[in-house]
Amino acid sequence: MRSEVRSVRTGGHPVVVDLTDECAEFVREEADGLLHVFVPHATAGLAIIETGAGSDDDLLAQLDVLLPRDDRWRHRHGSPGHGRDHVVPAFVPPYASVPVLEGRLMLGTWQRICLVDTNTDNATRHVRLSFLAG
């Protein structure tokens, strides 16, 4: 298995970062197998969604509705409402797997691999890309 860690600058505000091109480049020279993407953080996740048509903003808005940034959370360190960031990975998991055939990600037409980060206390994230040959 080949594996690398990449740094992603999120800027310290809730954001959806498209990782698809970086993932495609990572597997470009491979044959068939599986790409596994993992974020080793307790407050970030990965989603395979359409971007550019508002879905990324809709996702962040719905996370705000579902998990408001207020004082209801028992986990209280960090910025106000930061406890909700620790619940996000239960809804947006910290991993995703995508089949690879002949060095190409087998995503649907509009699917993109995205880092979802709502944690305003951490402006840099790490993403582990791993390729398991078939």
DSSP file with accessible surface (Angstrom, degrees, kcal/mol):
  #  RESIDUE AA STRUCTURE BP1 BP2  ACC     N-H-->O    O-->H-N    N-H-->O    O-->H-N    TCO  KAPPA ALPHA  PHI   PSI    X-CA   Y-CA   Z-CA
    1    1 A M              0   0  163      0, 0.0     2,-0.4     0, 0.0   131,-0.2   0.000 360.0 360.0 360.0 134.6    0.0    0.0    0.0
    2    2 A R  E     +A  131   0A  84    129,-2.0   129,-3.1     2,-0.0     2,-0.3  -0.860 360.0 176.1-101.6 135.2    1.3    3.5   -0.9
    3    3 A S  E     +A  130   0A  41     -2,-0.4     2,-0.3   127,-0.2   127,-0.2  -1.000  10.3 176.2-145.4 140.4    0.3    6.2    1.5
    4    4 A E  E     -A  129   0A  75    125,-2.6   125,-2.9    -2,-0.3     2,-0.5  -0.988  22.4-135.6-140.8 150.7    1.0   10.0    1.9
    5    5 A V  E     -A  128   0A  69     -2,-0.3     2,-0.4   123,-0.2   123,-0.2  -0.916  21.9-168.2-107.2 131.9    0.0   12.8    4.2
    6    6 A R  E     -A  127   0A  55    121,-3.2   121,-2.8    -2,-0.5     2,-0.4  -0.911  16.2-131.9-116.1 147.0   -1.0   16.1    2.6
    7    7 A S  E     -A  126   0A  82     -2,-0.4     2,-0.4   119,-0.2   119,-0.2  -0.804  19.1-166.2 -96.4 139.9   -1.5   19.4    4.4
    8    8 A V  E     -A  125   0A  12    117,-3.2   117,-3.2    -2,-0.4     2,-0.6  -0.993  13.8-142.7-128.3 123.2   -4.6   21.4    3.6
    9    9 A R  E     +A  124   0A 177     -2,-0.4   115,-0.3   115,-0.2   114,-0.1  -0.778  21.2 175.1 -86.2 118.8   -5.0   25.1    4.7
   10   10 A T    >   -     0   0    6    113,-2.5     3,-0.6    -2,-0.6   114,-0.2   0.563  38.6-127.6-101.3 -14.5   -8.6   25.7    5.6
   11   11 A G  T 3   -     0   0   40    112,-1.5   112,-0.2     1,-0.2   113,-0.1   0.495  48.6 -81.8  85.2   2.1   -8.2   29.3    6.8
   12   12 A G  T 3  S+     0   0   22    110,-0.4    -1,-0.2     1,-0.2   111,-0.1   0.779 103.8  94.4  75.2  24.3   -9.8   28.9   10.2
   13   13 A H  S <  S-     0   0  103     -3,-0.6    -1,-0.2   109,-0.1   106,-0.2  -0.970  90.8 -77.3-140.5 156.2  -13.4   29.2    9.1
   14   14 A P        +     0   0   43      0, 0.0     2,-0.3     0, 0.0   104,-0.3  -0.315  67.8 159.7 -56.0 131.8  -16.1   26.6    8.2
   15   15 A V  E     -E  117   0B  28    102,-2.7   102,-2.7     2,-0.0     2,-0.5  -0.995  44.5-140.4-155.7 152.5  -15.2   25.3    4.7
   16   16 A V  E     -E  116   0B  21     -2,-0.3     2,-0.5   100,-0.2   100,-0.2  -0.993  27.0-163.8-113.9 119.3  -15.6   22.6    2.1
   17   17 A V  E     -E  115   0B  34     98,-2.7    98,-2.7    -2,-0.5     2,-0.5  -0.932  15.9-133.2-110.2 122.4  -12.3   22.0    0.3
   18   18 A D  E     +E  114   0B  59     -2,-0.5    96,-0.2    96,-0.2     4,-0.2  -0.615  28.2 172.0 -76.6 118.9  -12.4   20.0   -3.0
   19   19 A L     >  +     0   0    7     94,-3.4     4,-2.6    -2,-0.5     5,-0.2   0.339  46.3 106.2-105.1   2.8   -9.6   17.4   -2.9
   20   20 A T  H  > S+     0   0    7     93,-0.7     4,-3.0     1,-0.2     5,-0.2   0.880  78.1  47.7 -58.5 -47.3  -10.6   15.6   -6.1
   21   21 A D  H  > S+     0   0  116      2,-0.2     4,-2.3     1,-0.2    -1,-0.2   0.913 113.4  48.7 -62.8 -40.6   -7.8   16.8   -8.3
   22   22 A E  H  > S+     0   0   69      2,-0.2     4,-1.9     1,-0.2    -1,-0.2   0.909 113.1  48.1 -64.6 -39.7   -5.2   16.1   -5.7
   23   23 A C  H  X S+     0   0    1     -4,-2.6     4,-1.5     2,-0.2    -2,-0.2   0.917 110.4  51.7 -65.9 -42.7   -6.6   12.6   -5.3
   24   24 A A  H  X S+     0   0   24     -4,-3.0     4,-0.9     1,-0.2    -2,-0.2   0.904 110.0  49.0 -61.6 -41.0   -6.7   12.0   -9.0
   25   25 A E  H >< S+     0   0  109     -4,-2.3     3,-0.5     1,-0.2     4,-0.4   0.895 106.0  58.0 -65.5 -38.0   -3.1   13.0   -9.3
   26   26 A F  H 3< S+     0   0    6     -4,-1.9     3,-0.2     1,-0.2    -1,-0.2   0.857 116.6  33.0 -60.6 -35.7   -2.2   10.6   -6.5
   27   27 A V  H >< S+     0   0    0     -4,-1.5     3,-2.3    -3,-0.2    -1,-0.2   0.485  87.4 104.8-100.9  -1.9   -3.6    7.6   -8.3
   28   28 A R  T << S+     0   0  125     -4,-0.9    -1,-0.2    -3,-0.5    -2,-0.1   0.817  85.2  41.9 -52.9 -37.6   -2.8    8.7  -11.9
   29   29 A E  T 3  S+     0   0  164     -4,-0.4    -1,-0.3    -3,-0.2     2,-0.1   0.392  99.7  96.0 -92.9   4.1    0.1    6.2  -12.3
   30   30 A E    <   -     0   0   52     -3,-2.3     3,-0.1     1,-0.2    -3,-0.0  -0.401  63.4-141.9 -89.5 169.4   -1.6    3.3  -10.6
   31   31 A A        -     0   0   65      1,-0.3    72,-1.8    71,-0.2     2,-0.3   0.351  62.5 -26.4 -96.3-124.9   -3.6    0.4  -12.2
   32   32 A D  S    S+     0   0   76     69,-0.2   102,-3.0    70,-0.2    -1,-0.3  -0.661  87.9  90.8 -94.1 148.4   -6.7   -0.9  -10.5
   33   33 A G  E     -CB 100 133A  18     67,-2.5    67,-2.8   100,-0.3     2,-0.4  -0.972  67.5 -60.8 167.7-149.4   -7.3   -0.7   -6.8
   34   34 A L  E     -CB  99 132A  66     98,-2.4    98,-2.7    -2,-0.3     2,-0.5  -0.995  26.8-148.4-137.5 129.3   -8.9    1.5   -4.1
   35   35 A L  E     -CB  98 131A   0     63,-3.0    63,-2.7    -2,-0.4     2,-0.5  -0.862  16.3-167.6 -93.4 128.2   -8.1    5.0   -3.0
   36   36 A H  E     -CB  97 130A  64     94,-3.1    94,-2.6    -2,-0.5     2,-0.4  -0.979   0.3-166.0-116.4 129.0   -8.8    5.5    0.7
   37   37 A V  E     +CB  96 129A   0     59,-3.2    59,-2.1    -2,-0.5     2,-0.4  -0.959  11.3 176.6-116.4 133.2   -8.8    9.1    2.0
   38   38 A F  E     -CB  95 128A  76     90,-2.3    90,-3.5    -2,-0.4    57,-0.2  -0.999  22.4-155.1-141.2 136.0   -8.7    9.8    5.8
   39   39 A V        -     0   0    0     55,-2.4     2,-1.8    -2,-0.4    88,-0.2  -0.963  12.9-150.9-110.0 116.5   -8.5   12.9    8.0
   40   40 A P        +     0   0   71      0, 0.0     2,-0.4     0, 0.0    87,-0.1  -0.360  60.2 108.5 -84.2  58.9   -6.9   12.2   11.3
   41   41 A H    >   -     0   0   39     -2,-1.8     3,-0.7     3,-0.2    -2,-0.1  -0.990  66.3-141.6-134.9 146.7   -8.8   14.9   13.2
   42   42 A A  T 3  S+     0   0   63     -2,-0.4    46,-0.1     1,-0.2    -1,-0.0   0.443 102.1  44.8 -83.6  -0.2  -11.7   14.8   15.7
   43   43 A T  T 3  S+     0   0    6     45,-0.1    75,-0.8    46,-0.1    76,-0.5   0.069 102.1  65.6-135.1  26.5  -13.4   17.8   14.1
   44   44 A A  E <   -F  117   0B   0     -3,-0.7     2,-0.3    -5,-0.2    73,-0.2  -0.965  52.1-176.1-144.4 161.2  -13.3   17.2   10.3
   45   45 A G  E     -F  116   0B   0     71,-2.4    71,-3.2    -2,-0.3     2,-0.4  -0.858  22.3-115.7-147.5 179.9  -14.8   14.8    7.8
   46   46 A L  E     -F  115   0B   4     47,-3.6     2,-0.4    -2,-0.3    49,-0.3  -0.978  25.5-176.3-126.1 138.3  -14.9   13.8    4.2
   47   47 A A  E     -F  114   0B  16     67,-2.7    67,-2.9    -2,-0.4     2,-0.8  -0.988  23.5-143.4-133.5 143.2  -17.9   14.0    1.9
   48   48 A I  E     +F  113   0B  59     -2,-0.4     2,-0.3    65,-0.2    65,-0.2  -0.931  52.1 134.9-103.9 104.9  -18.4   12.9   -1.7
   49   49 A I  E     -F  112   0B  40     63,-1.8    63,-1.6    -2,-0.8     2,-0.3  -0.902  60.1 -89.5-142.3 168.9  -20.7   15.6   -3.0
   50   50 A E        -     0   0   74     -2,-0.3     2,-0.3    61,-0.2    61,-0.1  -0.647  44.8-165.4 -79.2 140.9  -21.3   17.9   -6.0
   51   51 A T        +     0   0   35     59,-0.4    63,-0.0    -2,-0.3     0, 0.0  -0.828  58.6  40.7-122.4 166.0  -19.5   21.3   -5.6
   52   52 A G  S    S+     0   0   75     -2,-0.3    -1,-0.1     1,-0.1    -2,-0.0   0.254  98.1  76.2  85.7 -14.3  -19.8   24.6   -7.4
   53   53 A A  S    S-     0   0   69     -3,-0.0    -1,-0.1     0, 0.0    -2,-0.1   0.199 119.8 -89.0-111.9  12.8  -23.6   24.5   -7.6
   54   54 A G  S  > S+     0   0   21      3,-0.0     4,-2.7     4,-0.0     5,-0.2   0.270  97.9 114.3 101.9 -10.5  -24.2   25.5   -4.0
   55   55 A S  H  > S+     0   0   41      1,-0.2     4,-2.5     2,-0.2    -4,-0.1   0.869  76.9  53.6 -63.1 -35.5  -24.2   22.0   -2.5
   56   56 A D  H  > S+     0   0   33      2,-0.2     4,-2.0     1,-0.2    -1,-0.2   0.936 112.4  43.3 -65.2 -43.9  -21.0   22.7   -0.5
   57   57 A D  H  > S+     0   0  109      1,-0.2     4,-2.5     2,-0.2    -2,-0.2   0.889 112.6  54.1 -66.8 -38.0  -22.6   25.9    1.0
   58   58 A D  H  X S+     0   0  104     -4,-2.7     4,-2.7     2,-0.2    -2,-0.2   0.898 106.4  52.6 -61.9 -40.1  -25.8   24.0    1.6
   59   59 A L  H  X S+     0   0   40     -4,-2.5     4,-2.3     2,-0.2    -2,-0.2   0.948 111.1  45.4 -61.2 -48.6  -23.9   21.3    3.5
   60   60 A L  H  X S+     0   0   23     -4,-2.0     4,-1.8     1,-0.2    -2,-0.2   0.913 113.3  50.9 -62.5 -40.2  -22.3   23.9    5.8
   61   61 A A  H  X S+     0   0   47     -4,-2.5     4,-1.6     1,-0.2    -1,-0.2   0.911 110.7  48.2 -64.3 -41.8  -25.6   25.7    6.3
   62   62 A Q  H  X S+     0   0  118     -4,-2.7     4,-3.2     1,-0.2     5,-0.3   0.860 107.4  55.2 -69.9 -33.2  -27.4   22.4    7.2
   63   63 A L  H  X S+     0   0    7     -4,-2.3     4,-3.2     1,-0.2    -1,-0.2   0.893 106.9  51.9 -63.6 -36.9  -24.6   21.5    9.7
   64   64 A D  H  < S+     0   0   76     -4,-1.8    -2,-0.2     2,-0.2    -1,-0.2   0.871 113.2  44.3 -64.2 -37.7  -25.2   24.9   11.3
   65   65 A V  H  < S+     0   0  100     -4,-1.6    -2,-0.2     1,-0.1    -1,-0.2   0.943 120.8  39.0 -70.1 -47.9  -29.0   24.0   11.6
   66   66 A L  H  < S+     0   0   96     -4,-3.2    -2,-0.2     1,-0.3    -3,-0.2   0.882 132.5  24.9 -69.7 -40.1  -28.4   20.5   12.8
   67   67 A L  S  < S-     0   0    7     -4,-3.2    -1,-0.3    -5,-0.3    -2,-0.1  -0.707  85.4-158.6-128.6  77.8  -25.4   21.3   15.1
   68   68 A P        -     0   0   30      0, 0.0     2,-1.5     0, 0.0     4,-0.1  -0.221  22.4-121.7 -62.6 147.2  -25.7   25.0   16.1
   69   69 A R  S    S+     0   0   76     -5,-0.1     2,-0.2    15,-0.1    13,-0.1  -0.685  72.4 109.9 -88.1  83.4  -22.5   26.7   17.3
   70   70 A D  S >  S-     0   0   49     -2,-1.5     3,-0.6    11,-0.2    14,-0.2  -0.677  84.0 -79.3-140.5-163.2  -23.9   27.7   20.7
   71   71 A D  T 3  S+     0   0  125     -2,-0.2    -2,-0.1     1,-0.2    11,-0.0   0.255  95.2  97.3 -95.3  16.6  -23.3   26.8   24.4
   72   72 A R  T 3   +     0   0  145     -4,-0.1     2,-0.3     9,-0.0    -1,-0.2   0.674  61.7  99.0 -75.2 -15.3  -25.4   23.6   24.5
   73   73 A W    <   -     0   0   45     -3,-0.6    10,-0.1     1,-0.1     8,-0.1  -0.529  63.0-151.4 -83.6 137.8  -22.3   21.4   24.1
   74   74 A R  S    S+     0   0  239     -2,-0.3     2,-0.8     9,-0.1    -1,-0.1   0.825  84.9  80.8 -71.8 -33.6  -20.6   19.7   27.1
   75   75 A H        +     0   0   77      1,-0.1     8,-0.5     6,-0.1    -2,-0.1  -0.687  61.9 166.7 -74.5 111.0  -17.3   19.7   25.3
   76   76 A R        +     0   0  164     -2,-0.8    -1,-0.1     6,-0.1     6,-0.1   0.404  24.7 110.6-120.2   3.0  -16.3   23.3   26.0
   77   77 A H        +     0   0  108      4,-0.1     5,-0.1     5,-0.1     2,-0.1  -0.345  69.5  22.2 -74.8 163.6  -12.7   24.1   25.3
   78   78 A G  S    S-     0   0   51      4,-0.1     3,-0.1     3,-0.1     5,-0.1  -0.366 111.2  -6.9  83.7-161.3  -11.8   26.3   22.3
   79   79 A S  S >  S-     0   0   27      1,-0.2     3,-2.2     2,-0.1     4,-0.2  -0.211  94.6 -72.6 -67.7 160.0  -14.0   28.9   20.7
   80   80 A P  T 3  S+     0   0  118      0, 0.0    -1,-0.2     0, 0.0    -9,-0.1  -0.288 122.2  13.2 -55.7 132.0  -17.7   29.3   21.7
   81   81 A G  T >  S+     0   0   10    -11,-0.2     3,-1.7    -3,-0.1     4,-0.5   0.482  82.9 133.5  81.3   4.1  -19.7   26.3   20.3
   82   82 A H  G X>  +     0   0    6     -3,-2.2     3,-1.2     1,-0.3     4,-0.8   0.779  56.4  76.7 -60.8 -22.9  -16.6   24.3   19.5
   83   83 A G  G >4 S+     0   0    2     -8,-0.5     3,-0.9     1,-0.3     4,-0.4   0.851  86.5  60.8 -56.9 -32.9  -18.1   21.2   21.0
   84   84 A R  G X> S+     0   0    1     -3,-1.7     3,-1.6     1,-0.2     4,-1.3   0.852  93.7  63.8 -64.4 -31.9  -20.3   20.9   18.0
   85   85 A D  G <4 S+     0   0    0     -3,-1.2    -1,-0.2    -4,-0.5    -2,-0.2   0.833  97.5  56.8 -61.1 -29.7  -17.2   20.5   15.8
   86   86 A H  G << S+     0   0   59     -3,-0.9    -1,-0.3    -4,-0.8    -2,-0.2   0.620 106.6  49.6 -77.2 -11.8  -16.5   17.3   17.7
   87   87 A V  T X> S+     0   0   47     -3,-1.6     3,-2.0    -4,-0.4     4,-0.6   0.682  88.5  84.4 -94.9 -22.6  -19.9   15.9   16.8
   88   88 A V  H >X S+     0   0    0     -4,-1.3     4,-2.8     1,-0.3     3,-2.2   0.874  81.0  61.0 -50.7 -45.2  -19.5   16.7   13.0
   89   89 A P  H 34 S+     0   0   24      0, 0.0    -1,-0.3     0, 0.0    -2,-0.1   0.719  94.4  64.1 -63.2 -14.6  -17.5   13.4   12.2
   90   90 A A  H <4 S+     0   0   85     -3,-2.0    -2,-0.2     1,-0.1    -3,-0.1   0.753 116.9  28.7 -73.6 -21.5  -20.5   11.4   13.4
   91   91 A F  H << S+     0   0  109     -3,-2.2    -1,-0.1    -4,-0.6    -3,-0.1   0.708 132.1  35.0-106.5 -33.4  -22.5   12.9   10.5
   92   92 A V  S  < S-     0   0   11     -4,-2.8    -1,-0.3    24,-0.1   -45,-0.1  -0.905  93.9-138.9-122.4  96.7  -19.6   13.6    8.0
   93   93 A P        -     0   0   47      0, 0.0   -47,-3.6     0, 0.0    -3,-0.1  -0.138  12.3-122.1 -63.4 155.3  -17.2   10.6    8.5
   94   94 A P  S    S+     0   0   30      0, 0.0   -55,-2.4     0, 0.0     2,-0.3   0.191  88.6  54.7 -82.6  20.5  -13.5   11.1    8.5
   95   95 A Y  E     -C   38   0A 129    -49,-0.3     2,-0.3   -57,-0.2   -49,-0.2  -0.982  52.5-178.8-149.1 157.6  -12.9    8.7    5.7
   96   96 A A  E     -C   37   0A  11    -59,-2.1   -59,-3.2    -2,-0.3     2,-0.4  -0.962  11.1-155.4-154.1 146.1  -13.9    7.9    2.1
   97   97 A S  E     -C   36   0A  57     -2,-0.3   -61,-0.2   -61,-0.2    -2,-0.0  -0.983  10.2-175.5-125.9 138.9  -13.0    5.1   -0.3
   98   98 A V  E     -C   35   0A   3    -63,-2.7   -63,-3.0    -2,-0.4     9,-0.1  -0.998  26.6-118.8-135.2 130.5  -13.2    5.4   -4.1
   99   99 A P  E     -C   34   0A  70      0, 0.0     7,-2.7     0, 0.0     2,-0.4  -0.369  25.5-154.0 -63.9 147.7  -12.5    2.6   -6.7
  100  100 A V  E     -CD  33 105A   1    -67,-2.8   -67,-2.5     5,-0.2     2,-0.4  -0.994  11.6-176.1-125.8 126.9   -9.7    3.2   -9.1
  101  101 A L  E >  S- D   0 104A  84      3,-2.3     3,-1.7    -2,-0.4   -69,-0.2  -0.995  73.6 -16.2-125.4 125.8   -9.6    1.6  -12.6
  102  102 A E  T 3  S-     0   0  168     -2,-0.4   -71,-0.2     1,-0.3   -70,-0.2   0.873 129.5 -51.1  49.6  43.3   -6.6    2.1  -14.9
  103  103 A G  T 3  S+     0   0    5    -72,-1.8     2,-0.4     1,-0.2    -1,-0.3   0.610 114.9 114.0  76.5  11.8   -5.4    5.1  -12.8
  104  104 A R  E <   -D  101   0A 173     -3,-1.7    -3,-2.3   -73,-0.2     2,-0.2  -0.956  68.9-119.8-121.2 135.9   -8.8    6.9  -12.8
  105  105 A L  E     -D  100   0A  23     -2,-0.4     2,-1.1    -5,-0.2    -5,-0.2  -0.495  21.2-137.9 -66.9 132.6  -11.1    7.6   -9.9
  106  106 A M        +     0   0   71     -7,-2.7     2,-0.2    -2,-0.2    -1,-0.1  -0.380  49.5 146.8 -93.0  58.9  -14.5    6.0  -10.6
  107  107 A L        -     0   0   39     -2,-1.1    -9,-0.0     1,-0.1     5,-0.0  -0.586  51.7-104.2 -87.9 155.6  -16.5    8.9   -9.4
  108  108 A G    >   -     0   0   36     -2,-0.2     3,-1.0     1,-0.1    -1,-0.1  -0.218  47.0 -86.7 -70.6 170.1  -19.9    9.8  -10.8
  109  109 A T  T 3  S+     0   0  125      1,-0.3    -1,-0.1   -59,-0.0    -2,-0.1   0.850 125.5  23.9 -49.2 -46.4  -20.2   12.8  -13.2
  110  110 A W  T 3  S+     0   0  180    -60,-0.1   -59,-0.4     2,-0.0    -1,-0.3   0.405  93.5 120.4-105.8   2.8  -20.7   15.4  -10.5
  111  111 A Q    <   +     0   0   90     -3,-1.0     2,-0.3   -61,-0.1   -61,-0.2  -0.511  35.3 178.5 -76.2 136.6  -19.1   13.7   -7.5
  112  112 A R  E     - F   0  49B  68    -63,-1.6   -63,-1.8    -2,-0.2     2,-0.6  -0.964  30.6-123.0-132.8 148.5  -16.1   15.4   -5.8
  113  113 A I  E     - F   0  48B   0     -2,-0.3   -94,-3.4   -65,-0.2   -93,-0.7  -0.840  41.4-175.8 -93.7 119.2  -14.1   14.3   -2.8
  114  114 A C  E     -EF  18  47B   0    -67,-2.9   -67,-2.7    -2,-0.6     2,-0.4  -0.956  29.4-137.6-129.1 137.3  -14.3   17.1   -0.2
  115  115 A L  E     -EF  17  46B   0    -98,-2.7   -98,-2.7    -2,-0.4     2,-0.6  -0.742  22.0-156.7 -81.6 129.5  -12.8   17.9    3.2
  116  116 A V  E     +EF  16  45B   0    -71,-3.2   -71,-2.4    -2,-0.4     2,-0.5  -0.960  17.3 173.6-113.4 114.9  -15.5   19.3    5.4
  117  117 A D  E     +EF  15  44B   0   -102,-2.7  -102,-2.7    -2,-0.6   -73,-0.2  -0.960  18.5 163.6-129.1 113.4  -14.0   21.4    8.2
  118  118 A T        +     0   0    1    -75,-0.8     2,-0.8    -2,-0.5   -74,-0.1   0.425  45.6 112.6-102.6  -1.7  -16.2   23.4   10.6
  119  119 A N    >   -     0   0   10    -76,-0.5     3,-1.0     1,-0.2  -107,-0.2  -0.609  42.0-175.5 -81.1 109.0  -13.5   23.9   13.2
  120  120 A T  T 3  S+     0   0   47     -2,-0.8    -1,-0.2     1,-0.2     3,-0.1   0.568  78.6  67.1 -79.4  -7.2  -12.6   27.6   13.4
  121  121 A D  T 3  S+     0   0   75      1,-0.2     2,-0.4   -42,-0.1    -1,-0.2   0.500  97.0  55.2 -88.8  -7.1   -9.8   26.9   15.9
  122  122 A N    <   +     0   0   53     -3,-1.0  -110,-0.4     1,-0.1    -1,-0.2  -0.928  54.8 179.5-134.1 110.1   -7.6   24.9   13.4
  123  123 A A        +     0   0   27     -2,-0.4  -113,-2.5  -112,-0.2  -112,-1.5   0.511  69.6  55.3 -90.1  -6.2   -6.6   26.5   10.1
  124  124 A T  E     -A    9   0A  51   -115,-0.3     2,-0.3  -114,-0.2  -115,-0.2  -0.995  63.3-175.4-131.4 134.8   -4.5   23.6    8.8
  125  125 A R  E     -A    8   0A   1   -117,-3.2  -117,-3.2    -2,-0.4     2,-0.4  -0.841  17.4-134.9-123.0 160.8   -5.6   20.0    8.4
  126  126 A H  E     -A    7   0A  76     -2,-0.3     2,-0.4  -119,-0.2  -119,-0.2  -0.927  15.0-167.1-115.7 142.4   -3.9   16.8    7.3
  127  127 A V  E     -A    6   0A   3   -121,-2.8  -121,-3.2    -2,-0.4     2,-0.6  -0.998  10.1-148.8-129.5 126.6   -5.3   14.3    4.8
  128  128 A R  E     -AB   5  38A 103    -90,-3.5   -90,-2.3    -2,-0.4     2,-0.5  -0.881  10.0-165.1 -98.3 122.2   -3.9   10.8    4.4
  129  129 A L  E     -AB   4  37A   4   -125,-2.9  -125,-2.6    -2,-0.6     2,-0.4  -0.926  11.4-179.5-102.9 128.0   -4.2    9.4    0.8
  130  130 A S  E     -AB   3  36A  10    -94,-2.6   -94,-3.1    -2,-0.5     2,-0.5  -0.995  14.0-158.3-130.6 136.2   -3.7    5.7    0.6
  131  131 A F  E     -AB   2  35A   5   -129,-3.1  -129,-2.0    -2,-0.4     2,-0.6  -0.966   2.9-167.0-115.9 126.0   -3.8    3.5   -2.5
  132  132 A L  E     - B   0  34A  96    -98,-2.7   -98,-2.4    -2,-0.5     2,-0.1  -0.946  22.9-132.1-110.9 113.9   -4.4   -0.2   -2.2
  133  133 A A  E       B   0  33A  70     -2,-0.6  -100,-0.3  -100,-0.2  -103,-0.0  -0.363 360.0 360.0 -67.7 145.1   -3.6   -2.1   -5.4
  134  134 A G              0   0  100   -102,-3.0    -1,-0.1   -34,-0.1  -102,-0.1  -0.224 360.0 360.0 -87.2 360.0   -6.2   -4.6   -6.6
